[in-house]
């Protein structure tokens, strides 16, 4: 689960130079998942220096709208430059700004139909600059498109709620995961961590990260489902914890799964965060696997997020 970022803007009036400098720094709301949000202050805005990151992380519709807008703006700028000259375009059609705009489109795209062409030195110089920018624009756009398409994306499903239930005589934290592509992720590995607020011996409050040991942290052929389990024993950071104590400590679980996609031979990685309030105590997941009268096995993913109280009879799928 990716961290969602929302930009927030200052609304107070700024009077001093220090206020203006602070206003130039970004205030950002980070959605950490599980209903938890953190507001950050004091970071400088570095949009242009991190433009590639934005191009890689924005959604596809916004990406295409941004590229199209940039294309139109560049052509409008060069149309103005052509119009500023005297008879810079031969056989200009239609006359006026519209003809200059369409000539700019042909030049920027390096199409060159031949009807319109630069008519003087001013037009040739402007066309030379535009062709250089056009070739750079196409190369940049092609590179970003390839990077976006070639970037590996995992389609791993995570259950909406972790559960804590008795399992083989011990209290066990369990999180269900599934490979939505239903191909094979080779040598998949899982890591589960607990993040919570603690007080040190000196009385300082700090958020500490604890690794939670898993019953099985490797899966050789992760293709359907995987129940990731942590035994809550005397060695577990969760030993003696309950819903109330975890809520007071603002605890969260961070689950990461990675592995090699057998289809593309690329490393896949996916992450999910859970707030402590998402944990279901003394509940278990409903079984996804059932067999029909003909002896055929079925996996019913419509039950993926469903749980039931331990001690109750599970309904037959």
C-alpha atoms as one frame of an Amber mdcrd trajectory, in Angstrom:
protein
   0.000   0.000   0.000   1.562   3.181  -1.141   1.741   6.261   1.091  -0.676
   8.869  -0.229   0.470  12.484  -0.139  -1.829  15.484  -0.009  -0.482  19.009
  -0.310  -1.807  21.601   2.114  -1.325  25.332   1.771  -0.739  28.087   4.322
  -3.643  30.500   4.629  -2.211  32.970   7.109  -1.000  36.388   5.897   2.783
  36.758   5.714   4.403  40.023   6.696   8.090  39.483   7.440  10.802  37.960
   5.248  10.988  34.999   7.630   7.264  34.428   7.190   7.685  34.472   3.416
  10.523  31.950   3.598   8.434  29.666   5.819   5.545  29.996   3.401   7.736
  28.681   0.626   8.190  25.465   2.544   5.646  22.764   1.941   3.094  21.500
   4.420   2.168  17.926   3.502  -0.350  15.424   4.841   0.893  11.832   4.640
  -1.733   9.087   4.638   0.119   6.250   6.383  -2.731   3.769   5.980  -5.045
   2.313   8.586  -6.663   5.718   9.159  -3.444   7.295  10.465  -2.294  10.635
   9.048   0.809  12.701   9.762   1.239  16.371   8.828   4.808  17.405   7.961
   6.111  20.991   8.010   9.282  22.821   7.074  10.384  20.957   3.943  11.354
  23.100   0.984   9.428  22.653  -2.245  11.651  20.900  -4.813   9.189  20.266
  -7.637  11.584  20.886 -10.526  14.486  18.958  -9.010  12.211  15.957  -8.409
  10.194  16.184 -11.607  11.057  12.606 -12.667   9.665  11.249  -9.392   6.372
  13.073  -9.923   6.179  11.831 -13.518   6.661   8.255 -12.305   4.199   8.372
  -9.414   1.190  10.333 -10.696  -1.723   8.331 -12.076  -2.035   7.624 -15.802
  -4.857  10.105 -16.613  -3.009  12.970 -14.915   0.226  11.917 -16.647  -1.323
  12.124 -20.130  -3.115  15.377 -19.310   0.180  16.874 -18.122   2.055  15.778
 -21.258  -0.716  17.060 -23.532  -0.816  20.380 -21.673   2.948  20.788 -21.988
   2.729  20.011 -25.716   0.020  22.630 -26.256   1.848  25.263 -24.182   5.114
  24.768 -26.104   3.308  25.151 -29.416   1.507  28.276 -28.193   4.825  29.799
 -27.145   6.481  29.085 -30.495   3.377  30.272 -32.373   3.822  33.608 -30.593
   7.508  33.679 -31.558   6.724  32.937 -35.232   3.989  35.607 -35.214   6.440
  38.145 -33.801   8.545  37.882 -36.972   7.775  39.315 -40.412   6.624  36.695
 -42.937   8.585  33.972 -41.102   6.446  31.158 -42.552   6.002  30.622 -46.284
   2.586  29.455 -47.551   1.126  29.972 -44.080  -2.386  28.524 -43.936  -4.586
  29.564 -42.290  -3.287  33.076 -41.939  -2.578  34.587 -38.548  -1.926  32.950
 -35.222  -3.748  29.687 -36.063  -1.432  29.030 -39.014   1.619  29.736 -36.848
   0.303  27.331 -34.216  -0.225  24.468 -36.679   3.164  25.093 -38.273   4.658
  24.885 -34.778   2.904  21.549 -34.196   4.350  20.137 -37.428   7.818  21.439
 -36.571   7.802  20.293 -32.940   6.685  16.810 -34.016   9.332  16.820 -36.812
   6.585  15.939 -39.332   7.351  18.513 -42.007   4.514  18.142 -44.561   6.256
  20.539 -46.936   3.430  23.003 -47.595   4.555  25.459 -44.936   8.243  26.050
 -44.299  10.491  28.751 -42.829  10.716  31.692 -45.247  13.620  33.701 -43.807
  16.528  33.572 -41.399  14.294  34.410 -38.417  11.982  31.506 -39.269  14.872
  29.072 -39.761  16.462  29.964 -36.414  13.146  29.613 -34.593  12.433  26.280
 -36.339  15.920  25.014 -35.439  15.385  25.754 -31.758  11.907  24.199 -31.836
  13.092  21.028 -33.588  15.798  20.593 -30.946  13.249  21.003 -28.173  10.806
  18.743 -30.001  13.347  15.921 -30.327  14.231  16.296 -26.638  10.552  16.292
 -25.675   9.837  13.113 -27.665  12.910  11.347 -26.238  11.969  12.340 -22.685
   8.327  11.330 -23.137   9.328   7.974 -24.668  11.759   7.264 -21.826   9.226
   8.049 -19.111   6.542   5.984 -20.880   8.914   3.000 -21.081   9.918   3.398
 -17.435   6.273   3.548 -16.313   5.279   0.492 -18.356   8.355  -1.547 -17.435
   8.185  -0.795 -13.721   7.172  -4.014 -11.915   3.856  -3.802 -10.093   2.777
  -6.456  -7.649  -0.889  -7.382  -7.325  -0.827  -8.838  -3.851  -4.041  -8.720
  -1.866  -3.930  -8.197   1.890  -6.812  -8.988   4.209  -8.592  -5.923   5.541
  -8.031  -6.975   9.171  -5.311  -8.967  10.936  -6.670 -11.505  13.443  -5.406
 -12.862  16.768  -6.602 -16.376  17.607  -5.474 -19.520  19.425  -3.496 -21.714
  17.039  -1.792 -24.962  18.079  -1.989 -23.963  21.717  -0.600 -20.434  21.387
  -2.066 -17.020  20.688  -1.139 -16.227  17.104  -1.311 -13.071  15.014  -2.362
 -13.948  11.466  -2.595 -11.913   8.259  -3.949 -13.369   5.038  -2.337 -12.507
   1.676  -3.021 -13.644  -1.887  -1.453 -13.235  -5.321  -4.199 -11.625  -7.431
  -2.399 -12.422 -10.705  -2.438 -16.135  -9.787   0.899 -16.684 -11.469   3.953
 -17.762  -9.477   6.052 -15.434  -7.338   9.265 -17.386  -6.769  11.031 -17.359
  -3.389   8.575 -14.904  -1.867   9.599 -13.547   1.521   7.554 -11.757   4.146
   8.583  -9.371   6.914   6.260  -8.189   9.651   7.122  -5.307  11.954   5.455
  -3.599  14.893   5.727   0.167  15.248   4.591   1.662  18.546   5.263   4.487
  20.957   7.321   3.559  24.021   8.864   5.336  26.991  12.589   4.822  27.622
  14.137   4.327  31.055  15.005   8.045  31.023  11.391   8.997  30.413  11.738
   9.901  26.751   8.909   9.038  24.391   9.900   7.544  21.061   8.457   5.351
  18.336  10.277   2.028  18.179  10.229  -0.596  15.448  10.165  -4.295  16.409
  10.644  -7.258  14.078   7.986  -9.918  14.566   9.290 -13.440  13.996   7.123
 -15.394  11.578   6.262 -19.079  11.643   7.222 -19.174   7.959   8.754 -16.133
   6.309   9.500 -17.793   2.953   7.169 -19.176   0.306   8.824 -21.015  -2.623
   5.838 -20.727  -5.020   3.442 -17.997  -3.886   0.581 -18.298  -6.379  -2.729
 -18.470  -4.471  -2.848 -17.702  -0.757  -0.490 -17.289   2.188  -1.364 -17.100
   5.879   1.408 -15.116   7.560   1.596 -16.009  11.253   3.433 -14.684  14.293
   3.259 -16.609  17.578   2.652 -14.313  20.558   4.851 -15.990  23.185   7.150
 -14.669  25.918   9.676 -13.579  23.290   7.149 -11.619  21.244   6.939  -7.808
  21.477   3.150  -8.337  21.498   3.195 -10.538  24.592   0.724  -9.185  27.161
  -0.639  -6.578  24.751  -4.316  -6.086  24.065  -6.439  -3.783  21.933  -6.460
  -1.016  24.556  -2.710  -0.987  25.228  -1.862  -1.028  21.509  -4.279   1.827
  20.885  -2.654   3.914  23.641   0.760   3.257  22.099  -0.522   4.218  18.630
   0.755   0.869  17.403   0.779  -0.189  13.772   1.725  -3.322  11.852   3.818
  -3.096   8.685   3.789  -6.146   6.403   6.084  -6.368   3.383   6.135  -9.153
   0.797   8.618  -9.416  -2.050   9.735 -12.030  -4.541  10.555 -12.651  -8.191
   7.689 -12.721 -10.673   8.119 -15.915 -12.708   6.468 -14.347 -15.788   8.670
 -11.242 -16.048  11.673 -12.329 -13.919  11.395  -8.993 -12.104  11.524  -8.325
  -8.388   8.045  -7.598  -7.037   7.336  -5.861  -3.730   4.157  -4.869  -1.929
   3.457  -3.395   1.485   0.437  -2.979   3.731   0.054  -0.984   6.946  -2.474
  -1.756   9.674  -3.486   0.449  12.582  -3.931  -1.388  15.881  -7.668  -0.749
  15.667  -7.818  -2.982  12.575  -6.797  -6.084  14.550  -9.653  -8.507  15.263
  -9.085 -10.303  18.565 -10.362 -13.854  19.045 -11.459 -14.073  15.429 -10.382
 -16.265  12.509 -10.528 -16.031   8.720 -13.168 -17.962   6.857 -11.756 -20.773
   4.761 -11.419 -19.930   1.066 -10.867 -23.494  -0.145 -13.742 -25.934  -0.557
 -14.433 -29.044  -2.610 -17.587 -29.704  -4.586 -19.397 -33.004  -5.036 -17.301
 -33.840  -8.101 -14.113 -33.559  -6.062 -13.035 -30.273  -7.685 -11.295 -27.762
  -5.419 -12.454 -24.134  -5.395 -10.885 -20.923  -4.027 -13.587 -18.369  -3.164
 -11.922 -14.953  -2.902 -15.252 -13.278  -2.130 -14.629 -14.518   1.428 -11.092
 -13.098   1.533 -11.790 -10.408   4.155 -14.457 -12.263   6.151 -13.796 -13.367
   9.719 -15.798 -15.102  12.424 -15.519 -15.243  16.213 -13.442 -18.132  17.491
 -15.743 -20.746  19.003 -18.503 -20.173  16.469 -19.067 -22.814  13.797 -17.765
 -21.619  10.433 -20.434 -21.595   7.771 -19.866 -23.863   4.802 -18.949 -21.888
   1.668
